[in-house]
Amino acid sequence: MDKYASFMEKIEKRRVNLHGFMVFEKGVKTFEHYYRHFNEDSLHRMYSVAKSFTAIAVGFMVDEGKIKLSDRICDHFPEYEPEGGFHPWLYETTVEDCLTMQTCYSKTTYLLFEDKDYVKSFFTGKPDHRPGCVFAYDTSAAQVMGALVEKLSGMDLLDYLREKGFDRIGLSRETYMIKEPGGRSLAGSGLVCKLKDVAAAINFIAADGVVDGERLLSHEYIGKMTSFITATSLRGNLDEINGYGYYFWRTREPGCCMYGMGGQLALVFPDKELVFVCMADTQTTDGLSHLYDAFYDHIYGE
């Protein structure tokens, strides 16, 4: 039995609700499979994979000189300054703090402080700690980053990505971002696309931002984005304790991951020149850990 058959057998035995997966080795697609009603043209919500797309968009902005990682995020959104000024901890918060989930909030602000404008909630909520100190998963930080890209580019987030190179890597025209109530792209969790679109994005990272011999995204930024910057050792499972970059997770073996709720994964392992991408629905089960284990046992390990 080959490694893909072994992987699929374990997935079936563990009753993992996998919808489809793709494998690339040395930049070449070596396997692709879909389950039940899904196929290569199925649009699928990818949840927090959207954050990784947003981090790439911020990288293009950094390379253009429109954003600095050290910028105070409040300086880009003076329209949200409340009477009496921004909270000091919020005013200390930088673009890099937002990208690394080291903001001044412990939870997603638009869930804590209800407001139809999700971005506004980030600037008007009450912080609970100084930024740059601890990893705390805050989807509103990604929402603010997406809003910043849209504000400075004058374009929707995906349109900006397309212009900067995602059209060249083959992003499907059907790809879209769900909008938040305030009208901006839901940059932290709203990506809806085909599996091959996620594959195109992670292969762009695997190629170090080079397309047809032309560098589109700087090596320096990609290196930071995919590296260990924030410790995540207090997270609850094996595949979330290996550290975090800029909306990219580090993996249990040397590599990094785009990770969306419910088993939306895009793993890249530079040393092995291996990419694994999948879409699934594991939200109501422990299927995600079974999915990871099956991958490491039968595809990564072969």
Number of C-alpha atoms within 10 A of each C-alpha: 7 9 15 19 12 16 19 18 14 19 20 12 9 14 15 21 22 25 21 20 22 19 21 18 14 13 14 12 14 11 12 16 16 17 12 9 7 15 15 13 12 16 17 17 25 28 21 26 26 28 30 28 24 28 26 22 23 26 25 22 20 16 16 11 9 13 19 17 15 11 15 17 25 20 12 14 16 12 10 17 16 11 6 6 11 18 17 11 17 24 18 18 21 21 23 20 25 26 26 29 27 25 32 29 25 16 17 19 24 20 13 12 15 12 16 13 14 25 25 21 21 27 23 18 17 17 19 13 15 17 21 19 13 19 24 18 19 24 21 27 30 29 27 27 25 27 22 21 25 19 15 12 14 11 13 18 26 23 15 18 20 18 11 15 19 20 14 12 16 14 21 16 10 11 15 18 22 15 14 17 12 13 11 21 23 28 32 27 25 21 27 21 21 21 27 20 20 25 26 18 21 25 24 19 21 21 16 19 21 17 15 8 8 8 13 17 24 15 14 11 20 19 14 14 24 23 19 21 16 22 17 20 13 10 15 9 10 12 19 18 17 22 23 25 25 29 26 27 28 27 21 15 12 13 20 28 25 26 22 22 18 22 25 27 27 26 24 26 18 16 8 12 14 21 26 23 25 24 26 24 16 20 12 9 13 13 21 23 16 18 25 16 17 21 21 15 15 17 18 16 9 10
